[in-house]
Amino acid sequence: CARSKGTQGARTTCCAPAGKRCRSSSNQFVLVLFFPRFFSSLEKDLGCGHVLCGFVCMVRIFSSFLLPSKALIQDVAQDDVQNVSTILPPCNEDADKPEDVYKFEDILSPAEYEALQAPAAAFVNITAEEITKKTEDKSHCSFVLEELKFLPTDEKSRDHKARCLWFLDTLIKFSYLKVIKKKHPMGPECPHIISRKLMKNFTSLTYNNGSVQNLISASMKTKITAYVIALALHISKFQTDLTVLQNDLKLQESRMTDIARAMRLKISKVKGLPGLENDHNHKLGTLSLPLPVQKASGNQQKRKKMN
């Protein structure tokens, strides 16, 4: 044990309380004998110096065998609380106009935007009949289907909006996944650079059953929501129906409101469009200058809620 007398190179990171004898030495032999493939990774993971706390280790190992999916989700949910600034898109508080608060380039890079031309072509040339059919089939989210009805006639503006809508629709569908098992989870029509962006920016890496997996954790779901809101603001002239997005993302209203307020949006109540869910009580998010003063978030419990 790291606190036992006479131990050379001892550390002070053992799990045993001061003055108590740690029994992890005997348990360590059992772990190495029966679970060699997990030993080295768990030793680093638990941070228990050069020996393991046997009790904690055995609980985690047997949990991974008996309830792998539940344990996996709990591990990610209990990650260190992230700062809100790492989840929200970069915010330029000194912006002179709304479009510069959350810059478009921070949502889609020039290379990513260029790659969207091919898959978004179907939206550029869409007809009213096709929109009606897609609405009946519910093949796209409600926000996208509604915005497709109002594509600009100008060729350049129409193409731009189609690309934004295609990516927003893909991002929302991506948020429905839990554990990413496929190399191209959004299908072959999704450009490689977009697939890579989704995996890199909107998933968490976790170790489970001897392999590394990509998981959409609660904090990543929050991040996806924030980027969806930012892109929706660019699409709809910096005023967007948060209730429609909330329903598309399958979130609770309070969750959506918390994220929108953290992004410095002004929230008001409006009547939704006929035919939409809860069409009599919608919340509208507006990005306008000057930005509302952000309340101090020293409350750690509030930060946990955001994640």
C-alpha angles and dihedrals in degrees: 000000000000091000097044116112117255095022110139119224091008120177130208096230099091117131094230117101117251112278093020126107114244114225095196093106093071092039090050090062090053091049094051092046098049104022108033096147092059098041103087097041094047092048090060093039096054094044094217098146117242094335132050131237098241098206096052092043095051092048092052094046095049090044090056090052098044102035108017099160095043093046090048093054093045092051091055094041090055095051118130111290107264124220111256090235090067091056103042122068113264108283121213102205092182094058118138094208135029095249090063096053092076103018117219091228089061089058099041124013118220091255092050091047091051091051091057094066095087101046092041092055090090089061093047092058098035119137130215090251091054091050090052091051093047089050091053091046092044087221092151135034119274094247092056095044091052094047092048087067089064105046112153119253092224107098097224095045091045092053092047094052092045091055092049092048093048092052093044090051091049092048092052092048089048089056090063092067123092111186115018108225102161127075090226104029094174095052135258094291090067109093115247093240090055093048089051091049092052093049095044101042105030107037135068122225115232137172117235134160093350097310140086115246136186114235132184098224126189091266091050090051088054090049092050090050092051092051091046089054092048092050092044089054091055090048097048102039095265097301117093140172104249093188092060091049091045091055092045091052092043093235134146116256093241091054093051091047092051092053093045092051091048086056089055096248122155109233125209136166121250139165111263126229115280114268095027122115113272089003093172098058116040130154119226121206118206127188108206139150135288092042116232113261109264114235117236111265102201087130104102092196089061091051090051089054091054090053 
